[in-house]
Amino acid sequence: MTTKTGQRILVVEDEKAIQSLERDKLERAGYEVDTADDGRQAWEKIQNNEYELILIDIFLPKMDGFQLLNKIKSQRIPVKKVVLSSKSQDRYINKAYNLGADDYLTKPFDSKVVLTTIDNLLEQG
């Protein structure tokens, strides 16, 4: 297994099955992975840890993904952000990009596409 030493990813997803699937896929690819069940828990982890990339669901309890993106942007935290959402309407996609998302993938998604997106974003630096 190739390890991506020091490359940490935070998966912010309230659906446990998706969270677990993404965590397993990313760990098998060699990434170090943390998870958060809601936006508030994610924000606490972001303030106390360094991540290279964050996978963010939009519709989260306690603090939604848009609010989380806004906090990351307003604090100028240098991290790549990929939104995973069931919403494919332009207004959601545009809002995410305006709040600093680096990419936006809609559910259901192919885990290989997610992994390729992550690899490409992290290679860009």
Order of alpha helices (4+ residues) and beta strands (2+ residues): beta-alpha-beta-alpha-beta-alpha-beta-alpha-beta-alpha
